[in-house]
Every structure is written in structure tokens, then in C-alpha cells.
Amino acid sequence: MQRQYEVSIQEGEVITTPLDPPVTGTIYGALLNFKGALEVLGDAVHKAPYQGAPKAPVLYIKPANTLIGHRMAIPVPDDSVELEMGATLGVVIGKTATRVKEEEALSYVSGYTIVNDVSVPHDSIYRPAIKQKARDGFCPVGPWVMPKEAINNPDSLQVKVFINGQLKQENNTHHLIRSVARLISDVTDFMTLRQGDILLTGVPENAPLAKVGDVVRIEIDRIGFLENILVHEKDWNWGGRA
């Protein structure tokens, strides 16, 4: 059954039905790119298996099966009580980017969007947490891609997470270890990003937890908000609609 609940967005439009994801490219995430997220590891970052802070971007992929849109439902697996809500800025690449210089990196961006990098809670980040991060419906994106011209500085955007209307997390892209331009430059130093690909800038420390029935809303300055409800996996239909 399709759930509908009205929310007025910044431009005054009212959306009562889900929107398809506004992106189609490969989604690449970057671990430990918020200062606080690295600090949470404490001394453990210098011990096995890490043996020191990352010297290059720590990347992972959110595959196509994870992708859902604004107001689509997030499925909670039967063996999970709560899921981590990973609020992050999505950088949409506008043209083929290979070995891009940092000072030119933002010219390769077509726009920005909001992403919820959903995860089953887990401790280790040494190896890709595929089972925890790559499940069906674990990457809401939307509600749209905001053209880069509308955002003067992607490294100074407030990020907020609300669960059932209560503010649960607040951070700012000012706290990124690698700025948006630096991240693009460092990633394209060893791999090509193509038009339509999305680079996630990182999830702040202490990602809030949500359970079945919770409504999660992620706001990022100058983009808008992305909202989803959590449902039991058994009640979830492919495409993310509850």
C-alpha cells in the first residue's frame, strides 16, 4: 500500500507521492572524511588492522540495488532492529574526470544532491561492509539535483537529520577532511569518474539510528530535504514504495 503524507518543500511545492531517484550513475562513498568520524576511532586508528589514518580516500560503492528516491520506503531487514542514517552530500559529476587538479575540480561538477547512506550498524571499517551497506533500498537519493550554480561553496553547507520531527544530528561540510574539490582530485588521481557518477563526501560521526515506522528527514542547505519512512523488509516492494 502506498503511504502518502504531505510535506511542503522550500519552493512551496507539495509532494504527496514518491519521486524516482534523480541520478543513474555509479555511487562512490568515502569513509572517514569527516574530522569527527576519524576522531571517534581514537588510538585504534594506529593499531591493527588500520595501522594509521588513511593516506588516500577510502572508497566503497553503493550498487544500483540500493538506490531509491525521495519519499520511498527504506526496508529494515528481519535480523536488524535499527539502521544507521548516514546523511551526506552527493556530488554529481558533469563530465569525464581523470587526474583532475584540485583548483579545477569544481568545474567537473554538474550539481549536488542529498543522500542517505543507510547501513546496518557495524564496528569494523577495515574491509568494505557489503552486507551492511549494499542491501536493497539502502541508498535514498534526492529529491533532485541542485545545479552547482545555486551553491556558492559546497564546503560550507549545514547538514541536519530529523527523526520523527526531532533533530538528531547536525554538522557542516566545513568539517570535511578532504574538501569537495580535494576529494574529486584525489579520487580521479587513480580512477576515472564519468558523467552522472555520484561521489559521496562522507558521513558525520555518530550517525543516528532509526527503526520501523520512523520518518527520517535529511536537510542540506540550499538543496532542500530528503525524506523516507522505514518499513519491515517483508512489507517492502521493489522500487522502495511502501
N, C-alpha and C positions, 0 to 999 in steps of 0.2 A: 504493500500500500504506500502511495506517495505521501510523504509528510509535507505540509506547507505551513510556513509561519512567516509573517511579514516583517521585513527589516528595511528601513529607509536608508539608502546609501548617501554618500556625501553630495552627489549631484541632485538628490531629491527623488531619484527614480526608486520605485518599489519593486523588489524582486520576490516573487512568491513561488517560483519554480527553480529547480537546479539549472546551472549553466554548465555546458561542456567545458573541459579544460581548455584554456586559451593557447596551449603550446603543444607541439608534436615532436620536438627534438629529443635527444638524449639528455637525461638529467644527471648531472655530476654534483655530488656533495663534497664538502670539505670539512673534515673533522678538526677539532681543536683550533679553530680560527678565531674564537673569542678569547680575550685575555683571561676572563674568569673561568672559562671551561678548562684551560690549561692549568690555572692555579688550583682548581679543585683536585687535580691529581697529586699535588704536593710533591713530596720526595719520591713518590712512586714512579714519577716520570724518569728518574735517573737510575731506576733498578730494572731488572729483567721483568718482562721481555722488552721494555721500551728502550732502556739504555740512553736516555736523553730526550730533550724536547725535539719535535720534528724539525728537520732542516729544509724540508720541502713540503708542499701541500699534501695532506693525507686524504686521498680521494676514494670515493666509492660511487656506485651507480644506483639510482632508483629506477628500476626497469619499468617497461611500459605497463605491466600488470598492476603497478602501484598507483597509476595516475587516475585521479578523479577530480571533479570540479567543485566550484562554489555551491554550497547547499546540498551536495551529495553526502551520503552517509559513509562513515568510517566503520568497517567491520571489526569487532573485538573477538579474537579467537577464543574458542571454548576453554583453552587452558590458560587464559590471561584474565586477570581481574581489572587491571588498569593499563593504560598505554601512555607513553610519553608524547607530549605535544611539542614538536620541535619547530618553533617559529623561526623562519629565515627569509632573507631577501633573495629572490631569484633574479639572476642577471641573464637576460635573453640576448644571445649573440646574433648580430645582424649580418655578418659576412665572415667568410673563412678566415680564421685567425691562427697563424703559425709563427712562432718566435716573435711575438709582439713586444715592442718596447713599452715599458710602463707609462711613459709620457704620452703614448699614442693609444693606449689600451681602450679608453672610453669611446674612442671613435669606432670601435668594433661592436659596440652595444647598440641594440635597437630599442630596448626598453627594459622595464623592471616589473616584477610581479611578486605576489605573496605565495609562500609555500609553507605547508605544514609537513615537516619531515617526521612522520609518525614512526615510533619504534616500540617494540616490546622492551620493557626495562631490562638492561643488561649492564654488567660491570666492565668487562674487558673491551677495549677498543683496538687491541693489537692486530687482530685479524678482522676482515670485513664481516660484520654481523648480518649475514644474508638472511638467516631465518628470522631475525628480529626486525630488520628494516625493509625487506623486499617482499612483504606479503601483499596480497591483493588489497587494493584500496588504501595503501599506506602512504600516499603522496598527494593530498589535495593541493591544487594549484588554482589561483585565480584572484579576484573574479575576472580579471582582464590583464592585459599587458599595457602598462602605462608607458607612453613614448618617453625616451630618455630626455627629450627637451623639457619635459614637465618637472624634472628632478635636477635641481642645480648641483647638489652634492650627495651622491649615494652613500658617502661615508659619514653622514650626519642625519640619520633617519631614526626616529623613535619607533621601537618595536614593542607592542603590548599583546598580552594574551589574557583573554577573559574566558572564564568557565562559568556558565550559567549566570552571566552578567557580572561576575565578581572578578576584579583584576587580580591575576595570579602571578604575572611576570611582567617586568618592564626592563628594557635595555636599549642600547643605542648602537648603531653600526659604527659609531666613533670608537668603540672598543674592539673593533676587529684587529687581529694581529697583522694580517695582510689586508690592506685596503682593497677595494674592488679592482682598481687598476693593477695593483701589485699581484693580486691573485690571478687575474687574467694573464698577466705577463709570465708569472711563474709556471702556470699550468701549460700555457702554449709553448713554453720552452722545450717541453718533451712530448707534447701531443697536440694535434690539431683540433680546434673547436670549429664546428661548421654552423652555417646559418640555421637558426632555430634551436640550437642546443641551449641548455639552461645550466648555469653554474650557480650552485647554492653557496652563499658566502659563509655559512656557519650557523650553528645553533648556540644560543647563550647557555651559560651554566644553569643547572637546577631547572631543567625543563619540567613544567607542571604535569601532573598526572590527571587523566580523565577516565571515566568509566561509562558503561552503557547508560544511555539516557541523557548524558551531559551534552550541552551545546557549547562548542568551542569557537571562539571568535578571535582571529589574529588581525591586529591593525598595524599598518606601517604607514608612516607619514607620507602624504602626497600620492599614495596609491589607493587607499581605501581599506576594506576589510574582507577577509575570507572567513566564511562560517560553515561549520559542519556539525552534524549530530552523530553520536556514537550509537551503534546498534549491535545486537548479537550477530555473530557471523552467520548463524542459521537463518536469520531474518533478512540477510543482505542479498540483494540482487546484483548481478554483474552490471557494471556501469555505475555502481555506487548509490543507486536510488533505494531509499528505504520504503 
